[in-house]
Amino acid sequence: MTNSLVLIAICLFVVLLFVRYYVLSKQRIDAMRRQIKVLTDDLETKSEAEKIQSARWQAASSVLEEALLLIDSELNLLYANPIAVQIFGDISDSGVSIVSYTHSEEFESECRGVVSGETDEELYEWQSEFQDSVFQVRALRFDYGAVLALSDVSNLHHLEQARRDMFANISHELRTPLTSIRLLLDMLVTREQSADTISALEKMTTETDTLKEMAQELLDISLIESGRFAIKLDSANAAALIMPTIERLQPQADLKSIQFHMTECTDVPVWADADQVQRVLSNIFHNAIKFTPSDGSVIVSAIAEDECVRIEIQDSGPGIHPDDLPRIFERFFRADRTRKGAGTGLGLAIANHIVQAHGGVIWAENAPETGAIISFTLLRADK
């Protein structure tokens, strides 16, 4: 009897344990189900939000007239809008690399610079060529990659080439008759003429020389902008570039009793095409003499810096209007409001291109008291 009661008690205990385990398990399972449902609902909500966001992105990008590409930090293409598909084709693989999609290693290299954040710039811009078309590229970096907008500027590129060709052709056509006119004027001046006639002939000669200068500068800037303006760099001393230019323009300065002063001249060599750098100096000196009043001065210095030599030219003229400072290196721009005088408006534009071709920079500023300062840099040859 006792043994039976013990056995029954054990069985009841086992049954109770089982029931308790079952109840607890069911509670855990119900809790897990509720948790899974919450997660599922959350994922569905996020997925729906992402779908809406994606739909908005695609709708917005599809109406743009620019090709739009989205890449990740590994330079894999994530999205291409319809305009991009027209240029490069459909995305055959969701993980296709940008170089495989565009078939341009140069474009991939630019994109790598964007996503790597090699500079602090927020917006990157450059030009790339695809299928005989030129595109202006604007790129904006994000944490996970970058978005790229490509605008077809082929027509503008062709118009720019046509403009350069026109300048070159006009300058060629003008130089021959202008040279003939100049020779005829020189012949007439040597003959016996009245004072008024001589004065008129001299004015005509001056204007003819201005036209010849403009024709030459039109030709030069067309060659520079088309990349056909050769630069040959050699090691040179700053003084060897500056002093011959001063000597050549000294007679022009003497007519206004203007003095050149060299305040500092480093002996650090620079990389330079001597003829072209002297042309830069000649254009700057010419302006300085033109805008400096009689009995004024032009101060020149060449100062060694970490990676370059800075050449600085300061005149004692009226200075440059602050609104004109950002524009004085543009083609045909003349700061007439404060600095009167004839000019083609191409001299400083040519100087800008030549300095850039040397790997330097050129800029303008007003002196603290009076006059303007034009400075440019040349790379040191001892580095």
Secondary structure, 3 states (H helix, E strand, C coil): CHHHHHHHHHHHHHHHHHHHHHHHHHHHHHHHHHHHHHHHHHHHHHHHHHHHHHHHHHHHHHCCCCEEEEEECCCEEEEECHHHHHHHCCCCCCCCEHHHHHCCHHHHHHHHHHHHCCCCCCEEEEEEEECCEEEEEEEEEECCEEEEEEEECHHHHHHHHHHHHHHHHHHHHHHHHHHHHHHHHHHHHHCCCCHHHHHHHHHHHHHHHHHHHHHHHHHHHHHHHCCCCCCCCEEEEHHHHHHHHHHHHHHHHHCCCCEEEEEEECCCEEEECHHHHHHHHHHHHHHHHHHCCCCCEEEEEEEECCCEEEEEEEECCCCCCCCCHHHCCCCCCCCCCCCCCCCCCCHHHHHHHHHHHCCCCEEEEECCCCCEEEEEEEEECCC
